[in-house]
């Protein structure tokens, strides 16, 4: 399986790329069609994604998700 390259500085690597992608996809599948609404859904429904993900630093901010998607 090919991994997504991570171009961030080591000190700024709080959130795992795969976890961000999973809960953004979950939010889109629940009808949240913008990143802002997807992150808001993930924050409100944190118990649901935590069943399957570690989320040691919680849900990433909208700007972090935007940077991730821009680098893919």
N, C-alpha and C positions, 0 to 999 in steps of 0.2 A: 504494500500500500504506500503510495507516495504521500509524504507529509507536506503540509503547507509551510513554506519558509517563514521564519519569524525574524523580521528586520529590526525589532525593537532593541533598545539598550537593555542589558541584563538587569539593571536596577529598576526598570519599568515593566518587567514581565510579571504582573500580578495575576492576570486572567488567562486561562488556557484557551487557545483558539478553538479547539474542538467543542468545548463547553459553550462558548459564545455562539457558535454556529448552531448547535443543537437547540438552545432555548430560543434563538431568533426564528429558526424553522418551526419550532413548536408554536410560537406566537403567530406566525404567518398562517399555519394550518388552522388556528383558532379564529382566523378572520382579521387579525391585526395587520393592516397593509402598509404601515409606515414604520420606520425604525423607532421613532419616538413612542408610538403606541405599542410596539413590540417590547421595548424595554420596560415601559410602564406595566404591561401585562406580566412580564417576568417578575418584576418587583412585587406586584400584588399577589401573584400566585407562586411565590418562592417555594412553598412546601411541595408543589407538584414537581418542578424540575429537580429539587433536592433529593427526591426519591431515587433518581438515576444518575445524578451528577455530584461531584464533590463540592464545587462552588465555595472553596475555602475563603475567597475574598468577595463573595456575594456576586451580584449582577453588575456587569460593566456599564459604564455610562454610555449615553448615545454617541458622544464624540469618539470614545474608544471603539465602539462597534463600527462607526463610519470609517475610522482609520484602518481597522482590520479589513473591511470589505474593499476599501480602496487599494490595499496592498495585494489582494488576491488576484 
